[in-house]
Amino acid sequence: MAVQQNKKSVARRGNRRAHDFLTNPPTAIEATTGEVHRRHHISPTGFYRGKKVIATKADE
């Protein structure tokens, strides 16, 4: 079993964890409505790749 020889300092631990931060998900602009949404997801108004794919409450 692998056992560390020396204790890792707080600074080295922090430097390693510095790269674990979260990034913003990539976004896309809907061609027909101009809305910003997550890539490969439908827009809030129900459009995906320029086509209406789901009915929303605003349509009623």
C-alpha positions, 0 to 999 in steps of 0.5 A: 500500500502506498504511504506518503513519506512527508506531510503535504503542506497547506500551501501545496494542497491549496495549489493543487485545489486551485484548479478545481474551480467551476467554470460557466457552462457554454452558451448559445444564441437561438437563431430565431428568437435571439435568446441565450441558452445552454448549448444542446438544450432547448431555450426557455420559450421551447425552441431548439435549433430554430424549430419549436419543439415543445409547447410553453405556457406563453403559447396558451 
